[in-house]
Amino acid sequence: MRERAPRGAARTRKMSNNYNDVPLGIRLVQRLSRHCCTRFHARRDLLYKMSVFVLTFLAYACYHMSRKPISVVKSVLQGNCSTIQVSKGQECGYAPFDGPDATTLFGMLDSAFLFTYAIAMFASGFVAERVSLRYFLSMGMIMTGVFTYMFGIARTSSIHNIWYFIFVQIGAGIFQTTGWPGVVALVGRWFGRSKRGLIFGIWNSHTSIGNILGTLIAAHYVESDWALSFVVPGIIIAAIGFLLFLFLVDQPEIVGIYPEVGAQERRVANESDEEQDDEEQVRRQDPLLFQQINYRAQPTERTPILSRAPPPPTQSRGHGRPISLSHALRIPGVVEFSLCLFFTKLVSYTFMYWLPLYIQTSSTLGPELSADLSTLFDVGGILGAIAAGYLSDLSGMSATVCTGMLFIASPILLMYQQYGAESVNLSVVLLIVVGIFVNGPYALITTSVSAELGQHSSLEGNANALATVTAIIDGTGSIGAAVGPLLAGLISTTGWQKVFHMLILSDILAMALLARLVIKEFGSLRRSTHRIRIE
């Protein structure tokens, strides 16, 4: 029985290598570089990293871009001719959303997408570890584009059945889950731990940039032909998906680049007391976890610190047996950050889906201007993601950084609810500040923290665990993302003030869930300070 596991793992790796072929576009670039760009060929490792960074950035920006149109067109779909000014040739409302139950129907659409997304996310991470991420992402983006396009053509085809729209949202929710586990696993494979928080903070701005682009594109067409608000983003994401199929290199080894494992082995041997405690905790709770994912023999006094030969392709850090959901949950910190993300993503997605409509109902602005103003929340999200990543790198205390930003976010949310509608200038400032402190923790947990936990010392360098850990954290957060807009749609009928109270309470609960990790981080900080003083 003990010999079957390595044999099965070898079969898994062999199957993966059959799919992980060099993309057609990369083959063409390699031929050109050998003949006319030898300087570029010499720095190919850096160029491959840059290509992965840019392609994954574009990919997930497109995923978010395709999610935004529905939040922009809500005000037009439920338009009432007796309460809004209608220009010549413009429709006021679109059945079945033009009735008094429009808010409930929008809540059904949001829930159909978000709950499907949350449930499918767990399965998506499981699948992502076992297939080529190039095919996985390309297929997901193209199919996401198809379902986004289908929502738009409902207008040109005069489709008014609510179940058609629910079907489209469910399909989009399923294929949208291919995005996050795929792109995070790719960046985790190609980039090391040094300055990870800052790199991920900059990279994670794709979320906000995608939201901004999706809002601006949808707002451009919302008052003339809202169908194009969906059709254009659908075509764009499908085109970028085909670009990934041509040029995305999903593992360094398939282009002859082997990451250095010596530094990683030294890091595992010299981990801080905190991570040693975490590793021992995992051993006590789940001794089978190490038997399942550790392919290396235990080091002895004769084991060399540094490998004297480059690692073969089958033993690089990108390989290893995929771990199960139950084993991933036993990694210290996964449960706390997953539950924290449940509440932080609840707040962020409530803003994402309802902010344009809230601005329009609480002010005298029209649908297009309300949508444009709402993009400032995502501008703040870019700044917040970079700031959170930088502070995490500087301090090494991710839970503390998240808690501090959540603590500031609560009163800022109350200030925006009280004073945001008094003037446009004040609303601009408050929206940016809200975006910084609401999206900062959300971005840090979904990127740097997920990658850190997915390559925890207890995993012994098994990067294949990264997609599963990422799927667990983001899947749990996505349940919160589904609950938030649904509750907002129900509570808003009794007043928007109660919606903001719900968001503030969610921030407080998110802080409480990280309390144990914050105490642990400060304990580690005191121990390290004490050691420095002794030395």
C-alpha positions as CSV (number, residue, x, y, z in Angstrom):
1,M,0.0,0.0,0.0
2,R,2.8,2.4,0.7
3,E,4.3,2.0,-2.8
4,R,1.1,2.9,-4.6
5,A,1.0,6.5,-3.6
6,P,4.2,7.5,-5.4
7,R,3.2,5.5,-8.4
8,G,-0.2,7.4,-8.5
9,A,1.6,10.7,-8.0
10,A,3.9,9.9,-10.9
11,R,0.9,9.1,-13.1
12,T,-0.7,12.4,-12.1
13,R,2.5,14.3,-12.9
14,K,2.9,12.5,-16.3
15,M,-0.7,13.4,-17.2
16,S,-0.2,17.0,-16.3
17,N,2.9,17.3,-18.4
18,N,1.0,16.0,-21.4
19,Y,-1.3,19.0,-21.1
20,N,1.4,21.5,-20.1
21,D,2.9,21.9,-23.6
22,V,4.6,25.1,-24.8
23,P,2.0,27.5,-26.2
24,L,2.0,28.2,-29.9
25,G,2.6,31.9,-29.4
26,I,5.6,31.2,-27.1
27,R,7.1,28.9,-29.7
28,L,6.9,31.6,-32.2
29,V,8.5,34.1,-29.8
30,Q,11.3,31.7,-29.0
31,R,12.2,31.2,-32.7
32,L,12.2,35.0,-33.3
33,S,14.4,35.6,-30.2
34,R,17.0,33.1,-31.3
35,H,17.5,34.8,-34.6
36,C,17.1,38.6,-34.0
37,C,16.8,39.2,-30.2
38,T,19.6,37.3,-28.5
39,R,19.7,39.8,-25.6
40,F,16.0,39.1,-24.8
41,H,16.7,35.3,-25.0
42,A,19.4,35.7,-22.4
43,R,16.9,37.3,-20.0
44,R,14.1,34.9,-20.8
45,D,13.4,34.1,-17.1
46,L,12.5,37.8,-16.4
47,L,10.5,38.1,-19.6
48,Y,8.5,35.0,-18.8
49,K,7.7,36.4,-15.4
50,M,6.7,39.7,-16.9
51,S,4.4,37.9,-19.4
52,V,2.7,35.9,-16.6
53,F,2.3,39.0,-14.5
54,V,0.7,41.0,-17.4
55,L,-1.5,38.1,-18.7
56,T,-2.9,37.2,-15.3
57,F,-3.5,40.9,-14.6
58,L,-5.4,41.3,-17.8
59,A,-7.3,38.0,-17.3
60,Y,-8.7,38.8,-13.9
61,A,-9.3,42.4,-14.8
62,C,-11.6,41.0,-17.6
63,Y,-13.3,38.7,-15.1
64,H,-14.3,41.6,-13.0
65,M,-15.1,43.8,-15.9
66,S,-17.7,41.3,-17.1
67,R,-19.3,41.3,-13.6
68,K,-20.0,45.0,-13.4
69,P,-22.6,45.8,-16.1
70,I,-25.5,44.4,-14.2
71,S,-24.9,46.9,-11.3
72,V,-24.9,49.8,-13.8
73,V,-28.0,48.8,-15.8
74,K,-30.2,48.1,-12.8
75,S,-31.5,51.7,-12.7
76,V,-32.5,51.5,-16.4
77,L,-34.0,48.1,-16.3
78,Q,-36.3,49.1,-13.4
79,G,-37.0,52.6,-14.9
80,N,-40.3,54.1,-14.1
81,C,-41.7,56.6,-16.8
82,S,-43.5,58.6,-14.1
83,T,-40.4,59.3,-12.0
84,I,-37.5,59.7,-14.5
85,Q,-36.9,61.9,-17.4
86,V,-36.9,59.9,-20.6
87,S,-35.2,61.2,-23.8
88,K,-36.6,60.5,-27.2
89,G,-36.3,56.9,-28.2
90,Q,-35.2,55.8,-24.8
91,E,-37.0,53.0,-23.0
92,C,-38.2,53.3,-19.4
93,G,-37.8,49.9,-17.9
94,Y,-37.5,46.4,-19.3
95,A,-39.8,43.6,-18.3
96,P,-39.8,41.7,-16.0
97,F,-37.8,44.3,-14.1
98,D,-40.1,47.2,-14.6
99,G,-42.6,46.2,-11.9
100,P,-42.8,46.9,-8.1
101,D,-40.8,43.7,-7.4
102,A,-37.7,44.9,-9.3
103,T,-35.5,44.9,-6.2
104,T,-36.5,41.4,-5.4
105,L,-35.8,40.2,-8.9
106,F,-32.4,41.9,-8.9
107,G,-31.6,40.2,-5.6
108,M,-32.5,36.9,-7.3
109,L,-30.1,37.5,-10.2
110,D,-27.3,38.6,-7.8
111,S,-27.9,35.6,-5.6
112,A,-28.0,33.2,-8.6
113,F,-24.6,34.4,-9.7
114,L,-22.9,34.8,-6.3
115,F,-24.1,31.6,-4.7
116,T,-23.2,29.6,-7.7
117,Y,-19.8,31.2,-7.8
118,A,-19.3,30.5,-4.1
119,I,-20.3,26.8,-4.4
120,A,-18.4,26.2,-7.6
121,M,-15.3,27.9,-6.3
122,F,-14.5,24.9,-4.0
123,A,-14.7,22.5,-7.0
124,S,-12.8,24.8,-9.2
125,G,-9.7,24.8,-7.0
126,F,-9.8,21.0,-6.9
127,V,-9.9,20.9,-10.7
128,A,-7.3,23.6,-11.2
129,E,-4.6,21.5,-9.4
130,R,-5.1,18.7,-11.8
131,V,-5.2,20.3,-15.2
132,S,-3.3,22.7,-17.3
133,L,-4.0,26.2,-16.0
134,R,-3.6,27.6,-19.6
135,Y,-6.5,25.5,-20.9
136,F,-8.4,26.0,-17.6
137,L,-8.3,29.9,-17.8
138,S,-8.8,30.1,-21.5
139,M,-11.9,28.0,-21.5
140,G,-13.2,29.8,-18.4
141,M,-12.8,33.2,-20.0
142,I,-14.3,32.3,-23.3
143,M,-17.3,30.7,-21.7
144,T,-17.7,33.7,-19.4
145,G,-17.7,35.9,-22.4
146,V,-20.5,33.7,-24.0
147,F,-22.8,34.1,-20.9
148,T,-22.1,37.8,-20.6
149,Y,-23.0,38.2,-24.3
150,M,-26.2,36.1,-23.7
151,F,-27.4,38.6,-21.1
152,G,-27.1,41.5,-23.6
153,I,-28.8,39.8,-26.5
154,A,-31.9,39.3,-24.4
155,R,-32.8,42.8,-25.3
156,T,-32.3,42.4,-29.1
157,S,-34.1,39.1,-29.0
158,S,-37.0,40.4,-26.7
159,I,-36.5,37.8,-24.0
160,H,-38.4,38.7,-20.9
161,N,-38.4,35.4,-19.0
162,I,-36.8,35.8,-15.6
163,W,-35.6,32.2,-15.7
164,Y,-33.5,33.0,-18.8
165,F,-31.6,35.7,-16.9
166,I,-31.2,33.4,-13.9
167,F,-29.8,30.6,-16.1
168,V,-27.3,33.1,-17.6
169,Q,-26.2,34.2,-14.2
170,I,-25.7,30.6,-13.0
171,G,-23.6,29.8,-16.1
172,A,-21.6,33.0,-15.7
173,G,-21.1,32.2,-12.0
174,I,-19.7,28.7,-12.7
175,F,-17.2,29.8,-15.3
176,Q,-16.1,32.9,-13.4
177,T,-14.7,30.5,-10.7
178,T,-11.9,29.5,-13.1
179,G,-10.3,32.9,-12.7
180,W,-9.1,33.3,-9.1
181,P,-7.6,29.9,-8.3
182,G,-5.9,29.9,-11.7
183,V,-4.3,33.3,-11.6
184,V,-3.2,33.1,-7.9
185,A,-1.6,29.7,-8.5
186,L,0.2,31.0,-11.5
187,V,1.7,34.0,-9.7
188,G,2.6,31.8,-6.8
189,R,4.5,29.4,-9.1
190,W,6.4,32.2,-10.8
191,F,7.2,34.6,-8.0
192,G,9.0,34.0,-4.8
193,R,8.1,35.2,-1.3
194,S,10.3,38.3,-1.3
195,K,8.2,41.4,-1.4
196,R,5.2,39.2,-2.1
197,G,2.8,41.6,-0.3
198,L,3.8,44.6,-2.4
199,I,3.9,42.6,-5.7
200,F,0.5,41.1,-5.0
201,G,-0.8,44.5,-3.9
202,I,0.1,46.0,-7.2
203,W,-1.0,43.0,-9.1
204,N,-4.3,42.9,-7.3
205,S,-5.3,46.3,-8.6
206,H,-6.6,44.3,-11.6
207,T,-9.8,43.8,-9.5
208,S,-10.4,47.5,-9.2
209,I,-9.3,48.3,-12.7
210,G,-11.6,45.6,-14.1
211,N,-14.5,47.1,-12.0
212,I,-13.7,50.6,-13.3
213,L,-13.5,49.5,-17.0
214,G,-16.7,47.4,-16.7
215,T,-18.5,50.4,-15.1
216,L,-17.3,52.9,-17.7
217,I,-18.1,50.6,-20.6
218,A,-21.5,49.8,-19.3
219,A,-22.2,53.5,-18.4
220,H,-21.3,54.6,-21.9
221,Y,-24.1,52.4,-23.4
222,V,-26.6,52.3,-20.5
223,E,-28.8,55.2,-21.7
224,S,-28.7,54.4,-25.4
225,D,-28.6,50.6,-25.7
226,W,-28.0,48.7,-22.5
227,A,-27.5,45.4,-24.4
228,L,-24.0,46.7,-25.5
229,S,-23.2,47.1,-21.8
230,F,-22.9,43.3,-21.7
231,V,-22.0,42.5,-25.3
232,V,-18.8,44.6,-25.4
233,P,-17.3,43.2,-22.2
234,G,-18.3,39.7,-23.3
235,I,-16.3,40.0,-26.5
236,I,-13.3,41.6,-24.7
237,I,-13.0,38.8,-22.1
238,A,-13.3,36.1,-24.8
239,A,-10.6,37.7,-26.9
240,I,-8.2,38.0,-23.9
241,G,-9.0,34.3,-23.1
242,F,-7.8,33.3,-26.6
243,L,-4.6,35.5,-26.0
244,L,-3.9,33.5,-22.9
245,F,-4.3,30.3,-24.8
246,L,-1.6,31.5,-27.2
247,F,1.0,32.9,-24.8
248,L,0.4,31.8,-21.2
249,V,3.2,29.6,-19.7
250,D,1.6,27.9,-16.7
251,Q,4.7,26.3,-15.3
252,P,8.4,27.5,-15.4
253,E,9.6,24.0,-16.1
254,I,8.0,23.6,-19.5
255,V,10.2,26.3,-20.9
256,G,13.4,25.1,-19.2
257,I,13.3,27.4,-16.1
258,Y,13.9,25.6,-12.8
259,P,13.2,27.7,-9.6
260,E,16.0,27.5,-7.0
261,V,14.9,25.3,-4.2
262,G,17.9,25.9,-2.0
263,A,16.7,29.1,-0.5
264,Q,13.3,27.6,0.1
265,E,14.8,24.6,1.9
266,R,16.9,26.9,4.1
267,R,13.8,29.0,4.8
268,V,11.9,25.9,5.9
269,A,14.8,24.8,8.1
270,N,15.1,28.3,9.7
271,E,11.4,29.2,10.1
272,S,10.4,31.5,12.9
273,D,9.0,30.1,16.2
274,E,5.5,30.9,15.1
275,E,5.7,28.8,11.9
276,Q,7.4,26.0,13.8
277,D,4.6,26.0,16.2
278,D,2.1,26.0,13.4
279,E,3.9,23.0,11.7
280,E,3.8,21.0,15.0
281,Q,0.2,21.9,15.4
282,V,-0.6,20.4,11.9
283,R,1.4,17.3,12.7
284,R,-0.6,16.7,15.9
285,Q,-4.0,17.4,14.3
286,D,-3.4,15.6,11.0
287,P,-0.3,13.4,10.8
288,L,-1.5,12.0,7.4
289,L,-1.2,15.5,5.8
290,F,2.6,15.2,5.8
291,Q,2.5,11.6,4.4
292,Q,0.2,12.8,1.6
293,I,2.2,15.8,0.4
294,N,5.8,15.3,1.4
295,Y,7.8,13.5,-1.3
296,R,11.3,14.3,0.2
297,A,13.0,12.2,2.8
298,Q,13.4,13.7,6.2
299,P,16.7,15.6,6.5
300,T,19.6,14.1,8.5
301,E,23.0,15.3,9.5
302,R,24.3,14.0,6.1
303,T,21.7,15.8,4.1
304,P,23.3,18.7,2.1
305,I,21.9,22.1,2.8
306,L,22.0,23.1,-0.9
307,S,21.3,20.8,-3.8
308,R,24.4,20.4,-6.0
309,A,22.4,19.8,-9.2
310,P,19.4,21.6,-10.7
311,P,16.2,19.9,-9.8
312,P,14.7,17.8,-12.5
313,P,11.3,18.8,-13.9
314,T,9.3,16.3,-12.0
315,Q,10.7,17.5,-8.6
316,S,10.4,21.2,-8.9
317,R,8.5,23.2,-6.5
318,G,5.6,23.4,-8.9
319,H,4.9,19.7,-8.4
320,G,3.5,17.6,-5.6
321,R,0.4,15.6,-4.9
322,P,-2.8,17.8,-4.6
323,I,-4.2,18.0,-1.1
324,S,-7.8,17.5,-0.1
325,L,-10.1,20.2,1.3
326,S,-10.0,18.7,4.8
327,H,-6.2,18.7,4.9
328,A,-6.0,22.3,3.6
329,L,-8.4,23.4,6.4
330,R,-5.9,22.2,8.9
331,I,-3.2,24.6,7.8
332,P,-3.0,27.2,10.6
333,G,-4.7,30.4,9.7
334,V,-6.8,29.1,6.8
335,V,-10.1,29.0,8.8
336,E,-9.6,32.4,10.5
337,F,-8.8,34.2,7.2
338,S,-11.5,32.4,5.3
339,L,-14.2,33.5,7.8
340,C,-12.7,37.0,7.9
341,L,-12.9,37.2,4.2
342,F,-16.6,36.2,4.4
343,F,-17.4,39.5,6.1
344,T,-14.9,41.7,4.2
345,K,-16.1,40.5,0.8
346,L,-19.7,40.9,2.0
347,V,-19.0,44.6,2.4
348,S,-17.0,45.0,-0.8
349,Y,-19.5,43.2,-3.0
350,T,-22.4,45.1,-1.5
351,F,-20.8,48.3,-2.7
352,M,-19.9,46.6,-6.0
353,Y,-23.5,45.6,-6.8
354,W,-25.5,48.4,-5.2
355,L,-23.3,51.6,-5.1
356,P,-24.4,53.0,-8.5
357,L,-28.1,52.6,-7.6
358,Y,-27.6,54.0,-4.1
359,I,-25.8,57.1,-5.5
360,Q,-28.7,57.7,-7.9
361,T,-31.4,57.3,-5.3
362,S,-29.7,59.4,-2.7
363,S,-28.8,62.2,-5.1
364,T,-30.0,64.0,-8.2
365,L,-27.5,62.3,-10.5
366,G,-28.5,60.2,-13.5
367,P,-27.6,56.6,-14.2
368,E,-24.4,57.4,-16.2
369,L,-23.0,60.0,-13.8
370,S,-23.9,57.8,-10.8
371,A,-22.0,54.9,-12.4
372,D,-19.0,57.1,-13.1
373,L,-18.9,58.4,-9.6
374,S,-19.0,54.9,-8.2
375,T,-15.7,54.1,-9.9
376,L,-13.9,56.2,-7.2
377,F,-14.6,53.4,-4.7
378,D,-12.4,51.1,-6.9
379,V,-9.8,53.9,-7.3
380,G,-9.5,53.8,-3.5
381,G,-9.4,50.0,-3.7
382,I,-6.2,50.2,-5.9
383,L,-4.5,52.4,-3.3
384,G,-5.8,50.2,-0.4
385,A,-4.4,47.0,-2.0
386,I,-1.0,48.5,-2.5
387,A,-0.9,50.0,0.9
388,A,-2.0,46.8,2.6
389,G,0.6,44.8,0.7
390,Y,3.4,47.2,1.5
391,L,2.5,47.3,5.2
392,S,2.3,43.5,5.3
393,D,5.8,43.2,3.8
394,L,7.2,45.9,6.2
395,S,5.7,44.4,9.4
396,G,5.2,40.7,8.5
397,M,1.9,41.0,10.4
398,S,-0.9,40.4,7.9
399,A,-3.6,39.8,10.4
400,T,-2.7,43.0,12.3
401,V,-2.7,45.1,9.1
402,C,-6.2,43.7,8.1
403,T,-7.5,44.4,11.6
404,G,-6.2,48.0,11.7
405,M,-7.7,48.8,8.3
406,L,-11.1,47.2,9.3
407,F,-11.1,49.3,12.5
408,I,-10.8,52.5,10.5
409,A,-13.3,51.4,7.9
410,S,-16.2,51.2,10.3
411,P,-16.4,55.0,11.2
412,I,-15.6,55.9,7.6
413,L,-18.7,53.9,6.4
414,L,-20.8,55.8,8.8
415,M,-19.4,59.1,7.7
416,Y,-20.2,58.3,4.0
417,Q,-23.7,57.3,4.9
418,Q,-24.3,60.5,6.8
419,Y,-22.5,63.1,4.6
420,G,-21.8,61.5,1.2
421,A,-25.0,62.9,-0.4
422,E,-24.4,66.5,0.8
423,S,-22.0,67.4,-2.1
424,V,-20.3,65.8,-5.0
425,N,-16.8,66.9,-3.8
426,L,-17.3,65.4,-0.3
427,S,-18.7,62.2,-1.9
428,V,-15.6,61.9,-4.1
429,V,-13.2,62.1,-1.1
430,L,-15.2,59.8,1.1
431,L,-15.7,57.2,-1.6
432,I,-11.9,57.0,-2.2
433,V,-11.2,56.7,1.5
434,V,-13.9,54.0,1.9
435,G,-12.4,52.1,-1.0
436,I,-9.0,52.2,0.6
437,F,-10.0,50.7,4.0
438,V,-12.7,48.4,2.7
439,N,-10.8,46.8,-0.2
440,G,-7.4,46.8,1.5
441,P,-8.0,43.8,3.8
442,Y,-10.0,42.0,1.1
443,A,-7.2,42.4,-1.4
444,L,-4.5,41.3,1.1
445,I,-6.3,38.2,2.2
446,T,-7.2,37.0,-1.3
447,T,-3.7,37.5,-2.7
448,S,-0.6,37.6,-0.4
449,V,-2.2,35.8,2.6
450,S,-3.7,33.1,0.3
451,A,-0.3,32.5,-1.4
452,E,1.5,32.5,2.0
453,L,-0.9,29.9,3.4
454,G,-0.9,27.9,0.2
455,Q,2.9,27.6,0.5
456,H,3.0,27.2,4.3
457,S,6.1,25.5,5.7
458,S,4.0,22.5,6.7
459,L,3.4,21.8,3.0
460,E,7.1,21.2,2.4
461,G,7.2,23.2,-0.8
462,N,4.1,21.5,-2.4
463,A,2.9,24.4,-4.6
464,N,0.0,22.2,-5.9
465,A,-1.7,23.0,-2.6
466,L,-1.9,26.6,-3.5
467,A,-5.0,26.4,-5.7
468,T,-7.0,24.4,-3.1
469,V,-6.1,26.8,-0.3
470,T,-6.9,29.8,-2.5
471,A,-10.3,28.2,-3.5
472,I,-11.2,27.6,0.2
473,I,-10.4,31.1,1.2
474,D,-12.0,32.8,-1.8
475,G,-14.9,30.3,-1.8
476,T,-15.8,31.2,1.8
477,G,-15.5,34.9,1.0
478,S,-17.7,34.4,-2.0
479,I,-20.5,33.1,0.2
480,G,-20.3,36.4,2.0
481,A,-20.2,38.2,-1.4
482,A,-23.5,36.4,-2.2
483,V,-25.1,37.1,1.2
484,G,-24.2,40.8,1.2
485,P,-26.0,42.0,-2.0
486,L,-29.0,39.7,-1.2
487,L,-29.4,41.2,2.3
488,A,-28.8,44.7,0.9
489,G,-31.7,44.2,-1.6
490,L,-34.0,43.1,1.2
491,I,-33.0,45.7,3.8
492,S,-32.8,48.6,1.4
493,T,-36.6,48.6,1.2
494,T,-36.7,49.8,4.8
495,G,-34.0,52.4,4.3
496,W,-30.4,52.5,3.2
497,Q,-29.2,53.5,6.8
498,K,-29.9,49.9,7.9
499,V,-27.8,48.6,5.0
500,F,-24.8,50.6,6.3
501,H,-25.4,49.4,9.8
502,M,-25.2,45.8,8.4
503,L,-21.9,46.7,6.7
504,I,-20.4,48.2,9.9
505,L,-21.4,45.1,11.9
506,S,-19.7,42.9,9.3
507,D,-16.5,44.8,9.7
508,I,-16.6,44.4,13.4
509,L,-17.1,40.6,13.1
510,A,-14.2,40.4,10.7
511,M,-12.0,42.1,13.2
512,A,-13.1,39.7,16.0
513,L,-12.3,36.6,13.8
514,L,-8.7,37.8,13.5
515,A,-8.2,38.5,17.2
516,R,-6.3,35.2,17.9
517,L,-3.9,35.7,15.0
518,V,-3.2,39.3,16.0
519,I,-2.4,38.2,19.5
520,K,-0.1,35.5,18.0
521,E,1.7,38.0,15.8
522,F,2.4,40.4,18.6
523,G,3.6,37.4,20.7
524,S,6.0,36.5,17.9
525,L,7.1,40.1,17.7
526,R,7.9,40.3,21.4
527,R,9.9,37.0,21.2
528,S,11.9,38.2,18.2
529,T,12.6,41.6,19.9
530,H,13.8,39.7,23.0
531,R,16.2,37.5,21.0
532,I,17.7,40.6,19.4
533,R,18.3,42.2,22.8
534,I,20.0,39.1,24.1
535,E,22.2,38.9,21.0
